[in-house]
């Protein structure tokens, strides 16, 4: 009512100021203004008047402006904890997982795709976390083209053309705000009201949690260590590396836990595994193959001792049994000790059927490693034993890989 009375009072004062000598005119004006205010207050409903179509349009406009220009809200990030892989809490890897085959997404793809949800750089001896992904960049903004190109290796390899695939992802249930995409994203088409952002950790996410029927498509090359001809390509790229970029990557992705001292038995293990391999790619493959030969895949594991380093515990003779988070963590740490920048990645493995559709469930939740190779960029490398391109769901429930080592 104060807001309604204010213009009436102003009008009355204006009328009085115009003709100070006419008290009757002032009184008539004041009376008219008071009557108008009374009628307005009587006729307007106490709760206000809402025209729903106009309100909905205004809400959509306001949300669009917030999403594209002012998105600073906290977001839910993907973790394999959503699939039962952290029975001892997010701060501790290992322990007996509680897996489910609930539907997650369907993916149209012609070949196996590693769909990343989280890329983590910091290892503290117990679990992985992200130390560099706090800042967010609007995917479609031209202002951040340079950052996007560098973070997703869109200009690497510099003089080579990699075959690209376009994948269409349809969510079958709710999930965090993270989009599940390959590493080298070339193009992204977010459907509906999805507004994508990215960060320095090379994660892509939207401004709300995903829900069933959300659909998006992504174009990217789908390459993984061991692909035919990849060794020749990487060798050619090595001569085109950028030393400054290599140094910046190494500063983040060679770090080890504070106070880390590599035990002599681990150095010996690395020497035996690497042998005469003379390039970073060959050494990483040798470490991957050693893990596949000497460590057993199983879900039947005891709770992890929180007083010891997770990777060291896994690699000790007499242990060497676990599932994907064990193998991915071990390979990332061994590569770092060997001087190869590496990071730990969690997401899903999409393996298509004969019809070109991957029906991804919770059992396809997976962890793997990515290594940095000068001139080539980041490369997916998977140490978990089993058929090439198989996820957790493809492995025998009793804990042995389909093809015994």
TORKOL-4160 file (C-alpha; in steps of 0.2 Angstrom, whole numbers, padded with zeros to 4 digits, m for minus):
405
<pt num="1" X="0000" Y="0000" Z="0000"/>
<pt num="2" X="0015" Y="0012" Z="0003"/>
<pt num="3" X="0020" Y="0010" Z="m0015"/>
<pt num="4" X="0002" Y="0014" Z="m0020"/>
<pt num="5" X="0001" Y="0029" Z="m0009"/>
<pt num="6" X="0017" Y="0036" Z="m0014"/>
<pt num="7" X="0012" Y="0042" Z="m0032"/>
<pt num="8" X="m0004" Y="0048" Z="m0025"/>
<pt num="9" X="0004" Y="0059" Z="m0012"/>
<pt num="10" X="0017" Y="0065" Z="m0025"/>
<pt num="11" X="0002" Y="0070" Z="m0036"/>
<pt num="12" X="m0007" Y="0079" Z="m0022"/>
<pt num="13" X="0009" Y="0089" Z="m0018"/>
<pt num="14" X="0012" Y="0093" Z="m0036"/>
<pt num="15" X="m0006" Y="0100" Z="m0037"/>
<pt num="16" X="m0004" Y="0110" Z="m0021"/>
<pt num="17" X="0012" Y="0117" Z="m0027"/>
<pt num="18" X="0004" Y="0122" Z="m0044"/>
<pt num="19" X="m0009" Y="0132" Z="m0035"/>
<pt num="20" X="m0005" Y="0136" Z="m0017"/>
<pt num="21" X="m0018" Y="0149" Z="m0015"/>
<pt num="22" X="m0032" Y="0137" Z="m0019"/>
<pt num="23" X="m0035" Y="0127" Z="m0003"/>
<pt num="24" X="m0051" Y="0119" Z="m0010"/>
<pt num="25" X="m0042" Y="0113" Z="m0026"/>
<pt num="26" X="m0029" Y="0104" Z="m0015"/>
<pt num="27" X="m0042" Y="0096" Z="m0004"/>
<pt num="28" X="m0052" Y="0090" Z="m0019"/>
<pt num="29" X="m0036" Y="0083" Z="m0027"/>
<pt num="30" X="m0031" Y="0075" Z="m0011"/>
<pt num="31" X="m0048" Y="0067" Z="m0009"/>
<pt num="32" X="m0048" Y="0060" Z="m0027"/>
<pt num="33" X="m0030" Y="0053" Z="m0024"/>
<pt num="34" X="m0035" Y="0044" Z="m0008"/>
<pt num="35" X="m0051" Y="0037" Z="m0016"/>
<pt num="36" X="m0041" Y="0031" Z="m0031"/>
<pt num="37" X="m0029" Y="0022" Z="m0019"/>
<pt num="38" X="m0043" Y="0014" Z="m0009"/>
<pt num="39" X="m0051" Y="0007" Z="m0025"/>
<pt num="40" X="m0035" Y="0001" Z="m0031"/>
<pt num="41" X="m0031" Y="m0008" Z="m0015"/>
<pt num="42" X="m0049" Y="m0015" Z="m0015"/>
<pt num="43" X="m0049" Y="m0022" Z="m0032"/>
<pt num="44" X="m0032" Y="m0030" Z="m0034"/>
<pt num="45" X="m0031" Y="m0047" Z="m0026"/>
<pt num="46" X="m0020" Y="m0049" Z="m0011"/>
<pt num="47" X="m0009" Y="m0062" Z="m0019"/>
<pt num="48" X="m0007" Y="m0052" Z="m0035"/>
<pt num="49" X="m0012" Y="m0056" Z="m0053"/>
<pt num="50" X="m0002" Y="m0070" Z="m0062"/>
<pt num="51" X="m0003" Y="m0072" Z="m0081"/>
<pt num="52" X="0004" Y="m0090" Z="m0081"/>
<pt num="53" X="0010" Y="m0090" Z="m0100"/>
<pt num="54" X="0019" Y="m0073" Z="m0097"/>
<pt num="55" X="0027" Y="m0079" Z="m0080"/>
<pt num="56" X="0033" Y="m0095" Z="m0089"/>
<pt num="57" X="0041" Y="m0085" Z="m0103"/>
<pt num="58" X="0049" Y="m0073" Z="m0090"/>
<pt num="59" X="0056" Y="m0088" Z="m0080"/>
<pt num="60" X="0063" Y="m0096" Z="m0096"/>
<pt num="61" X="0071" Y="m0080" Z="m0101"/>
<pt num="62" X="0078" Y="m0077" Z="m0084"/>
<pt num="63" X="0085" Y="m0095" Z="m0083"/>
<pt num="64" X="0093" Y="m0094" Z="m0100"/>
<pt num="65" X="0102" Y="m0078" Z="m0096"/>
<pt num="66" X="0108" Y="m0085" Z="m0079"/>
<pt num="67" X="0114" Y="m0101" Z="m0088"/>
<pt num="68" X="0123" Y="m0092" Z="m0102"/>
<pt num="69" X="0131" Y="m0077" Z="m0093"/>
<pt num="70" X="0130" Y="m0080" Z="m0074"/>
<pt num="71" X="0132" Y="m0098" Z="m0070"/>
<pt num="72" X="0141" Y="m0099" Z="m0054"/>
<pt num="73" X="0131" Y="m0112" Z="m0044"/>
<pt num="74" X="0139" Y="m0127" Z="m0037"/>
<pt num="75" X="0136" Y="m0143" Z="m0047"/>
<pt num="76" X="0135" Y="m0161" Z="m0044"/>
<pt num="77" X="0150" Y="m0170" Z="m0052"/>
<pt num="78" X="0151" Y="m0188" Z="m0058"/>
<pt num="79" X="0160" Y="m0201" Z="m0048"/>
<pt num="80" X="0160" Y="m0220" Z="m0048"/>
<pt num="81" X="0153" Y="m0219" Z="m0031"/>
<pt num="82" X="0136" Y="m0218" Z="m0040"/>
<pt num="83" X="0139" Y="m0236" Z="m0046"/>
<pt num="84" X="0145" Y="m0243" Z="m0029"/>
<pt num="85" X="0164" Y="m0242" Z="m0032"/>
<pt num="86" X="0168" Y="m0232" Z="m0016"/>
<pt num="87" X="0161" Y="m0243" Z="m0002"/>
<pt num="88" X="0173" Y="m0235" Z="0011"/>
<pt num="89" X="0169" Y="m0217" Z="0005"/>
<pt num="90" X="0175" Y="m0205" Z="m0008"/>
<pt num="91" X="0192" Y="m0202" Z="0002"/>
<pt num="92" X="0197" Y="m0221" Z="0000"/>
<pt num="93" X="0198" Y="m0232" Z="m0015"/>
<pt num="94" X="0196" Y="m0250" Z="m0014"/>
<pt num="95" X="0184" Y="m0262" Z="m0004"/>
<pt num="96" X="0170" Y="m0273" Z="m0010"/>
<pt num="97" X="0159" Y="m0264" Z="m0023"/>
<pt num="98" X="0140" Y="m0265" Z="m0023"/>
<pt num="99" X="0136" Y="m0265" Z="m0042"/>
<pt num="100" X="0119" Y="m0264" Z="m0051"/>
<pt num="101" X="0114" Y="m0266" Z="m0069"/>
<pt num="102" X="0102" Y="m0252" Z="m0069"/>
<pt num="103" X="0100" Y="m0243" Z="m0086"/>
<pt num="104" X="0111" Y="m0227" Z="m0088"/>
<pt num="105" X="0111" Y="m0222" Z="m0106"/>
<pt num="106" X="0110" Y="m0229" Z="m0124"/>
<pt num="107" X="0124" Y="m0223" Z="m0136"/>
<pt num="108" X="0124" Y="m0224" Z="m0155"/>
<pt num="109" X="0142" Y="m0228" Z="m0159"/>
<pt num="110" X="0151" Y="m0239" Z="m0172"/>
<pt num="111" X="0165" Y="m0244" Z="m0160"/>
<pt num="112" X="0169" Y="m0245" Z="m0142"/>
<pt num="113" X="0169" Y="m0228" Z="m0134"/>
<pt num="114" X="0177" Y="m0223" Z="m0117"/>
<pt num="115" X="0165" Y="m0210" Z="m0111"/>
<pt num="116" X="0173" Y="m0199" Z="m0098"/>
<pt num="117" X="0164" Y="m0191" Z="m0083"/>
<pt num="118" X="0178" Y="m0186" Z="m0072"/>
<pt num="119" X="0197" Y="m0183" Z="m0075"/>
<pt num="120" X="0207" Y="m0182" Z="m0059"/>
<pt num="121" X="0225" Y="m0176" Z="m0057"/>
<pt num="122" X="0229" Y="m0177" Z="m0038"/>
<pt num="123" X="0233" Y="m0193" Z="m0030"/>
<pt num="124" X="0235" Y="m0193" Z="m0011"/>
<pt num="125" X="0239" Y="m0211" Z="m0007"/>
<pt num="126" X="0221" Y="m0215" Z="m0004"/>
<pt num="127" X="0210" Y="m0208" Z="m0018"/>
<pt num="128" X="0210" Y="m0196" Z="m0033"/>
<pt num="129" X="0204" Y="m0178" Z="m0034"/>
<pt num="130" X="0203" Y="m0163" Z="m0045"/>
<pt num="131" X="0215" Y="m0148" Z="m0041"/>
<pt num="132" X="0213" Y="m0138" Z="m0057"/>
<pt num="133" X="0195" Y="m0139" Z="m0063"/>
<pt num="134" X="0187" Y="m0125" Z="m0053"/>
<pt num="135" X="0185" Y="m0112" Z="m0066"/>
<pt num="136" X="0172" Y="m0115" Z="m0079"/>
<pt num="137" X="0171" Y="m0109" Z="m0097"/>
<pt num="138" X="0155" Y="m0108" Z="m0108"/>
<pt num="139" X="0157" Y="m0121" Z="m0122"/>
<pt num="140" X="0150" Y="m0110" Z="m0136"/>
<pt num="141" X="0159" Y="m0094" Z="m0131"/>
<pt num="142" X="0171" Y="m0088" Z="m0144"/>
<pt num="143" X="0181" Y="m0080" Z="m0130"/>
<pt num="144" X="0187" Y="m0097" Z="m0124"/>
<pt num="145" X="0191" Y="m0105" Z="m0141"/>
<pt num="146" X="0209" Y="m0105" Z="m0137"/>
<pt num="147" X="0207" Y="m0114" Z="m0120"/>
<pt num="148" X="0195" Y="m0126" Z="m0127"/>
<pt num="149" X="0206" Y="m0130" Z="m0142"/>
<pt num="150" X="0221" Y="m0133" Z="m0130"/>
<pt num="151" X="0212" Y="m0143" Z="m0116"/>
<pt num="152" X="0203" Y="m0155" Z="m0128"/>
<pt num="153" X="0218" Y="m0157" Z="m0140"/>
<pt num="154" X="0208" Y="m0151" Z="m0154"/>
<pt num="155" X="0224" Y="m0145" Z="m0164"/>
<pt num="156" X="0234" Y="m0161" Z="m0160"/>
<pt num="157" X="0242" Y="m0170" Z="m0169"/>
<pt num="158" X="0246" Y="m0154" Z="m0179"/>
<pt num="159" X="0249" Y="m0162" Z="m0196"/>
<pt num="160" X="0238" Y="m0177" Z="m0195"/>
<pt num="161" X="0219" Y="m0180" Z="m0197"/>
<pt num="162" X="0211" Y="m0192" Z="m0185"/>
<pt num="163" X="0196" Y="m0202" Z="m0191"/>
<pt num="164" X="0181" Y="m0195" Z="m0181"/>
<pt num="165" X="0165" Y="m0203" Z="m0175"/>
<pt num="166" X="0149" Y="m0195" Z="m0170"/>
<pt num="167" X="0140" Y="m0202" Z="m0155"/>
<pt num="168" X="0122" Y="m0199" Z="m0150"/>
<pt num="169" X="0119" Y="m0201" Z="m0131"/>
<pt num="170" X="0102" Y="m0203" Z="m0123"/>
<pt num="171" X="0101" Y="m0204" Z="m0104"/>
<pt num="172" X="0090" Y="m0217" Z="m0097"/>
<pt num="173" X="0090" Y="m0211" Z="m0079"/>
<pt num="174" X="0096" Y="m0197" Z="m0068"/>
<pt num="175" X="0114" Y="m0193" Z="m0066"/>
<pt num="176" X="0126" Y="m0179" Z="m0061"/>
<pt num="177" X="0128" Y="m0163" Z="m0071"/>
<pt num="178" X="0143" Y="m0171" Z="m0080"/>
<pt num="179" X="0142" Y="m0175" Z="m0099"/>
<pt num="180" X="0149" Y="m0192" Z="m0104"/>
<pt num="181" X="0160" Y="m0189" Z="m0119"/>
<pt num="182" X="0177" Y="m0195" Z="m0127"/>
<pt num="183" X="0193" Y="m0185" Z="m0123"/>
<pt num="184" X="0196" Y="m0177" Z="m0140"/>
<pt num="185" X="0179" Y="m0168" Z="m0142"/>
<pt num="186" X="0178" Y="m0159" Z="m0159"/>
<pt num="187" X="0160" Y="m0154" Z="m0159"/>
<pt num="188" X="0146" Y="m0155" Z="m0146"/>
<pt num="189" X="0128" Y="m0153" Z="m0149"/>
<pt num="190" X="0118" Y="m0151" Z="m0133"/>
<pt num="191" X="0100" Y="m0155" Z="m0134"/>
<pt num="192" X="0085" Y="m0147" Z="m0126"/>
<pt num="193" X="0089" Y="m0134" Z="m0113"/>
<pt num="194" X="0107" Y="m0142" Z="m0109"/>
<pt num="195" X="0120" Y="m0128" Z="m0108"/>
<pt num="196" X="0138" Y="m0135" Z="m0108"/>
<pt num="197" X="0153" Y="m0128" Z="m0100"/>
<pt num="198" X="0170" Y="m0135" Z="m0098"/>
<pt num="199" X="0185" Y="m0134" Z="m0086"/>
<pt num="200" X="0204" Y="m0136" Z="m0086"/>
<pt num="201" X="0202" Y="m0154" Z="m0080"/>
<pt num="202" X="0194" Y="m0157" Z="m0098"/>
<pt num="203" X="0177" Y="m0161" Z="m0090"/>
<pt num="204" X="0161" Y="m0155" Z="m0099"/>
<pt num="205" X="0146" Y="m0152" Z="m0088"/>
<pt num="206" X="0129" Y="m0143" Z="m0089"/>
<pt num="207" X="0120" Y="m0131" Z="m0078"/>
<pt num="208" X="0109" Y="m0144" Z="m0070"/>
<pt num="209" X="0109" Y="m0163" Z="m0066"/>
<pt num="210" X="0105" Y="m0174" Z="m0081"/>
<pt num="211" X="0088" Y="m0183" Z="m0081"/>
<pt num="212" X="0080" Y="m0197" Z="m0091"/>
<pt num="213" X="0078" Y="m0193" Z="m0110"/>
<pt num="214" X="0091" Y="m0179" Z="m0110"/>
<pt num="215" X="0100" Y="m0181" Z="m0127"/>
<pt num="216" X="0116" Y="m0174" Z="m0134"/>
<pt num="217" X="0128" Y="m0179" Z="m0148"/>
<pt num="218" X="0147" Y="m0177" Z="m0149"/>
<pt num="219" X="0160" Y="m0179" Z="m0162"/>
<pt num="220" X="0177" Y="m0185" Z="m0158"/>
<pt num="221" X="0191" Y="m0198" Z="m0164"/>
<pt num="222" X="0190" Y="m0214" Z="m0153"/>
<pt num="223" X="0208" Y="m0219" Z="m0151"/>
<pt num="224" X="0215" Y="m0230" Z="m0137"/>
<pt num="225" X="0233" Y="m0237" Z="m0134"/>
<pt num="226" X="0236" Y="m0252" Z="m0144"/>
<pt num="227" X="0226" Y="m0247" Z="m0159"/>
<pt num="228" X="0234" Y="m0253" Z="m0176"/>
<pt num="229" X="0246" Y="m0240" Z="m0183"/>
<pt num="230" X="0246" Y="m0228" Z="m0168"/>
<pt num="231" X="0264" Y="m0231" Z="m0163"/>
<pt num="232" X="0270" Y="m0224" Z="m0180"/>
<pt num="233" X="0258" Y="m0209" Z="m0178"/>
<pt num="234" X="0265" Y="m0205" Z="m0161"/>
<pt num="235" X="0283" Y="m0207" Z="m0167"/>
<pt num="236" X="0280" Y="m0194" Z="m0180"/>
<pt num="237" X="0271" Y="m0182" Z="m0168"/>
<pt num="238" X="0285" Y="m0183" Z="m0156"/>
<pt num="239" X="0296" Y="m0172" Z="m0167"/>
<pt num="240" X="0282" Y="m0159" Z="m0167"/>
<pt num="241" X="0280" Y="m0157" Z="m0148"/>
<pt num="242" X="0279" Y="m0140" Z="m0139"/>
<pt num="243" X="0292" Y="m0140" Z="m0125"/>
<pt num="244" X="0282" Y="m0126" Z="m0116"/>
<pt num="245" X="0266" Y="m0136" Z="m0116"/>
<pt num="246" X="0275" Y="m0152" Z="m0111"/>
<pt num="247" X="0282" Y="m0143" Z="m0096"/>
<pt num="248" X="0265" Y="m0136" Z="m0091"/>
<pt num="249" X="0257" Y="m0153" Z="m0092"/>
<pt num="250" X="0271" Y="m0162" Z="m0082"/>
<pt num="251" X="0270" Y="m0149" Z="m0068"/>
<pt num="252" X="0252" Y="m0155" Z="m0064"/>
<pt num="253" X="0252" Y="m0173" Z="m0070"/>
<pt num="254" X="0269" Y="m0180" Z="m0063"/>
<pt num="255" X="0265" Y="m0175" Z="m0045"/>
<pt num="256" X="0265" Y="m0189" Z="m0032"/>
<pt num="257" X="0259" Y="m0189" Z="m0014"/>
<pt num="258" X="0268" Y="m0177" Z="m0002"/>
<pt num="259" X="0283" Y="m0185" Z="0005"/>
<pt num="260" X="0282" Y="m0199" Z="m0008"/>
<pt num="261" X="0298" Y="m0210" Z="m0009"/>
<pt num="262" X="0297" Y="m0224" Z="m0022"/>
<pt num="263" X="0301" Y="m0240" Z="m0014"/>
<pt num="264" X="0315" Y="m0250" Z="m0022"/>
<pt num="265" X="0304" Y="m0265" Z="m0025"/>
<pt num="266" X="0293" Y="m0253" Z="m0036"/>
<pt num="267" X="0308" Y="m0246" Z="m0045"/>
<pt num="268" X="0313" Y="m0264" Z="m0049"/>
<pt num="269" X="0296" Y="m0269" Z="m0055"/>
<pt num="270" X="0296" Y="m0254" Z="m0067"/>
<pt num="271" X="0313" Y="m0258" Z="m0073"/>
<pt num="272" X="0308" Y="m0276" Z="m0076"/>
<pt num="273" X="0291" Y="m0271" Z="m0084"/>
<pt num="274" X="0299" Y="m0258" Z="m0096"/>
<pt num="275" X="0314" Y="m0268" Z="m0101"/>
<pt num="276" X="0321" Y="m0261" Z="m0117"/>
<pt num="277" X="0306" Y="m0250" Z="m0122"/>
<pt num="278" X="0313" Y="m0233" Z="m0127"/>
<pt num="279" X="0299" Y="m0221" Z="m0130"/>
<pt num="280" X="0286" Y="m0215" Z="m0117"/>
<pt num="281" X="0272" Y="m0224" Z="m0127"/>
<pt num="282" X="0281" Y="m0240" Z="m0128"/>
<pt num="283" X="0285" Y="m0239" Z="m0109"/>
<pt num="284" X="0267" Y="m0235" Z="m0105"/>
<pt num="285" X="0261" Y="m0250" Z="m0115"/>
<pt num="286" X="0274" Y="m0261" Z="m0106"/>
<pt num="287" X="0268" Y="m0256" Z="m0089"/>
<pt num="288" X="0250" Y="m0259" Z="m0095"/>
<pt num="289" X="0254" Y="m0276" Z="m0101"/>
<pt num="290" X="0264" Y="m0280" Z="m0085"/>
<pt num="291" X="0248" Y="m0276" Z="m0075"/>
<pt num="292" X="0237" Y="m0287" Z="m0086"/>
<pt num="293" X="0249" Y="m0302" Z="m0085"/>
<pt num="294" X="0253" Y="m0301" Z="m0066"/>
<pt num="295" X="0237" Y="m0294" Z="m0058"/>
<pt num="296" X="0221" Y="m0303" Z="m0057"/>
<pt num="297" X="0204" Y="m0295" Z="m0060"/>
<pt num="298" X="0191" Y="m0298" Z="m0046"/>
<pt num="299" X="0177" Y="m0289" Z="m0037"/>
<pt num="300" X="0180" Y="m0300" Z="m0022"/>
<pt num="301" X="0192" Y="m0289" Z="m0012"/>
<pt num="302" X="0194" Y="m0285" Z="0007"/>
<pt num="303" X="0191" Y="m0268" Z="0013"/>
<pt num="304" X="0206" Y="m0257" Z="0010"/>
<pt num="305" X="0218" Y="m0253" Z="0024"/>
<pt num="306" X="0217" Y="m0234" Z="0026"/>
<pt num="307" X="0235" Y="m0233" Z="0034"/>
<pt num="308" X="0244" Y="m0238" Z="0018"/>
<pt num="309" X="0246" Y="m0232" Z="0001"/>
<pt num="310" X="0232" Y="m0239" Z="m0010"/>
<pt num="311" X="0243" Y="m0242" Z="m0026"/>
<pt num="312" X="0258" Y="m0249" Z="m0016"/>
<pt num="313" X="0246" Y="m0261" Z="m0007"/>
<pt num="314" X="0239" Y="m0267" Z="m0023"/>
<pt num="315" X="0256" Y="m0270" Z="m0031"/>
<pt num="316" X="0264" Y="m0280" Z="m0017"/>
<pt num="317" X="0267" Y="m0298" Z="m0021"/>
<pt num="318" X="0253" Y="m0308" Z="m0013"/>
<pt num="319" X="0240" Y="m0295" Z="m0016"/>
<pt num="320" X="0239" Y="m0290" Z="m0035"/>
<pt num="321" X="0220" Y="m0292" Z="m0036"/>
<pt num="322" X="0206" Y="m0279" Z="m0039"/>
<pt num="323" X="0195" Y="m0271" Z="m0051"/>
<pt num="324" X="0196" Y="m0256" Z="m0063"/>
<pt num="325" X="0200" Y="m0242" Z="m0050"/>
<pt num="326" X="0215" Y="m0253" Z="m0044"/>
<pt num="327" X="0222" Y="m0255" Z="m0061"/>
<pt num="328" X="0219" Y="m0237" Z="m0067"/>
<pt num="329" X="0227" Y="m0230" Z="m0052"/>
<pt num="330" X="0242" Y="m0242" Z="m0052"/>
<pt num="331" X="0245" Y="m0238" Z="m0071"/>
<pt num="332" X="0244" Y="m0219" Z="m0068"/>
<pt num="333" X="0256" Y="m0219" Z="m0053"/>
<pt num="334" X="0268" Y="m0231" Z="m0061"/>
<pt num="335" X="0268" Y="m0220" Z="m0077"/>
<pt num="336" X="0272" Y="m0204" Z="m0066"/>
<pt num="337" X="0286" Y="m0213" Z="m0057"/>
<pt num="338" X="0293" Y="m0217" Z="m0074"/>
<pt num="339" X="0291" Y="m0199" Z="m0080"/>
<pt num="340" X="0276" Y="m0201" Z="m0091"/>
<pt num="341" X="0262" Y="m0188" Z="m0087"/>
<pt num="342" X="0246" Y="m0197" Z="m0083"/>
<pt num="343" X="0229" Y="m0195" Z="m0075"/>
<pt num="344" X="0215" Y="m0205" Z="m0068"/>
<pt num="345" X="0198" Y="m0205" Z="m0077"/>
<pt num="346" X="0181" Y="m0212" Z="m0072"/>
<pt num="347" X="0166" Y="m0214" Z="m0083"/>
<pt num="348" X="0158" Y="m0228" Z="m0093"/>
<pt num="349" X="0163" Y="m0240" Z="m0107"/>
<pt num="350" X="0150" Y="m0240" Z="m0121"/>
<pt num="351" X="0152" Y="m0257" Z="m0131"/>
<pt num="352" X="0140" Y="m0257" Z="m0146"/>
<pt num="353" X="0130" Y="m0272" Z="m0151"/>
<pt num="354" X="0128" Y="m0278" Z="m0169"/>
<pt num="355" X="0115" Y="m0265" Z="m0171"/>
<pt num="356" X="0127" Y="m0251" Z="m0167"/>
<pt num="357" X="0119" Y="m0247" Z="m0150"/>
<pt num="358" X="0128" Y="m0248" Z="m0134"/>
<pt num="359" X="0115" Y="m0251" Z="m0119"/>
<pt num="360" X="0125" Y="m0244" Z="m0105"/>
<pt num="361" X="0121" Y="m0250" Z="m0087"/>
<pt num="362" X="0129" Y="m0247" Z="m0070"/>
<pt num="363" X="0139" Y="m0263" Z="m0073"/>
<pt num="364" X="0148" Y="m0253" Z="m0087"/>
<pt num="365" X="0155" Y="m0240" Z="m0075"/>
<pt num="366" X="0174" Y="m0240" Z="m0077"/>
<pt num="367" X="0190" Y="m0232" Z="m0073"/>
<pt num="368" X="0205" Y="m0230" Z="m0084"/>
<pt num="369" X="0221" Y="m0220" Z="m0087"/>
<pt num="370" X="0226" Y="m0206" Z="m0099"/>
<pt num="371" X="0244" Y="m0202" Z="m0103"/>
<pt num="372" X="0252" Y="m0187" Z="m0111"/>
<pt num="373" X="0263" Y="m0189" Z="m0127"/>
<pt num="374" X="0272" Y="m0174" Z="m0134"/>
<pt num="375" X="0265" Y="m0168" Z="m0150"/>
<pt num="376" X="0251" Y="m0181" Z="m0149"/>
<pt num="377" X="0242" Y="m0176" Z="m0133"/>
<pt num="378" X="0232" Y="m0186" Z="m0121"/>
<pt num="379" X="0229" Y="m0205" Z="m0125"/>
<pt num="380" X="0217" Y="m0217" Z="m0117"/>
<pt num="381" X="0226" Y="m0232" Z="m0110"/>
<pt num="382" X="0217" Y="m0246" Z="m0101"/>
<pt num="383" X="0226" Y="m0258" Z="m0089"/>
<pt num="384" X="0211" Y="m0268" Z="m0083"/>
<pt num="385" X="0212" Y="m0286" Z="m0089"/>
<pt num="386" X="0199" Y="m0294" Z="m0100"/>
<pt num="387" X="0194" Y="m0293" Z="m0118"/>
<pt num="388" X="0199" Y="m0277" Z="m0128"/>
<pt num="389" X="0186" Y="m0265" Z="m0126"/>
<pt num="390" X="0176" Y="m0274" Z="m0113"/>
<pt num="391" X="0168" Y="m0265" Z="m0098"/>
<pt num="392" X="0166" Y="m0272" Z="m0080"/>
<pt num="393" X="0150" Y="m0281" Z="m0086"/>
<pt num="394" X="0159" Y="m0291" Z="m0099"/>
<pt num="395" X="0170" Y="m0299" Z="m0085"/>
<pt num="396" X="0166" Y="m0315" Z="m0076"/>
<pt num="397" X="0156" Y="m0313" Z="m0060"/>
<pt num="398" X="0167" Y="m0325" Z="m0051"/>
<pt num="399" X="0181" Y="m0312" Z="m0054"/>
<pt num="400" X="0192" Y="m0320" Z="m0068"/>
<pt num="401" X="0194" Y="m0311" Z="m0085"/>
<pt num="402" X="0186" Y="m0320" Z="m0099"/>
<pt num="403" X="0203" Y="m0325" Z="m0106"/>
<pt num="404" X="0213" Y="m0332" Z="m0092"/>
<pt num="405" X="0231" Y="m0324" Z="m0091"/>
